[in-house]
Amino acid sequence: MTTALPTTHVAVTVPEVMAALKLSRSKVYDLLRSGALPSYTEGRARRIPLDSLRTYMTNRLGENP
């Protein structure tokens, strides 16, 4: 499994987020449910916009001194 986020994509899958953030599937879905990591579904496929992921990471970095 690759750990780098694809640079050609506008949105990524849950497994790609899991690999990039080194988080479990349940933790990623917790973030999605809470709204901390915005996403959308297309049919049954859930996608996370890269901008949402970058915003989440920037906000988390700002919380830590």
Secondary structure by P-SEA (a helix, b strand, c coil): cccccccccccccaaaaaaaacccaaaaaaaaaaccccccccccbbbbbaaaaaaaaaaaaaacc
